Amino acid sequence: MEGRMSSVLRSIRRTRRRHRPANPPWWRTALPIGAVAGAVAAVVWAMVALVHAPFLSVREIEISGAERVAESEVQAMLQPILGRPLLTVSLPAVRSRLLVIPVIEDAIVARRLPDLLDVRILERTAVARVPLGESVLLVDGSGALFPPGAGWPDDDDLPVIRGVRTLPGAEALAAADRAGLRALEALHEVVGEHLPPGTVLDLARTDRIELRLGDGTPAVWLDRDRPQTNLAALFEWRSTVARLAPGRSVDLRFRNRLTVLPGRADTARR
């Protein structure tokens, strides 16, 4: 019985050896791999060729929103981009380049196929003028300083912040001078959107802000940290103040009290 089983097993082994498939030649394995690699390379080459095709190169830069900054200045800054493949232009890099211009607060850059780069400029909104050195700069609500550029007709009516400690050449108001911005914000809440032409805020004193709402109006003293103190009362009593304090100063630095100072004295007489 054992002899017969051994004979059957040997017969099975011989049959398996006779029918075992031979190893395929190497080229049969390499051929499909090479075909796939070639197809991928062809697709990549076609995509690269398409990206660098002349009809997809930047031929025009369309700029909108430039009012204070000259459009020619923006065009000159972006001149190196002309002729480059539109699809390879880095939009964040273009935006960062534009933000170097102080008057530009932000920029939106987009591609318009086949050959247009669309640039929308968002300029800063001036809230006051600031004499700084030999120049008069504009300042926005964040404290950023920028030159008037082309200028707007309403610039001459903006409030003036004087007596600042900010050094010439600075890009923003110093921390000590931001009290002027807080005072402007408080004034807008009380007076409204537009302050009277000739409004001046003087920050030369360390203990107060001196405010004048136009020529011939009394000087008003505001608290540097809380400039809104008693401002509402001032405008409720404007006619009374104008009658009692022509050419004098009005101290509003204390709650629930409006003090008229005789002449230009620095000490209140109650």
Secondary structure, DSSP 8 states (H G I E B T S, - for coil): -HHHHHHHHHHHHHHHHHH------HHHHHHHHHHHHHHHHHHHHHHHHHHT-GGGB--EEEEES-SSS-HHHHHHHTGGGTTSBGGG--HHHHHHHHTTSTTEEEEEEEEETTTEEEEEEEE--EEEEEEETTEEEEEETT-BEE--TT--GGGGGS-EEES----TT-SB--GGGTHHHHHHHHHHHHH-SS--TTEEEE--SSS-EEEEESTTS-EEEE-SS-TTTTHHHHHHTHHHHHHH-TTSEEE--STT--EEESTT-SS---
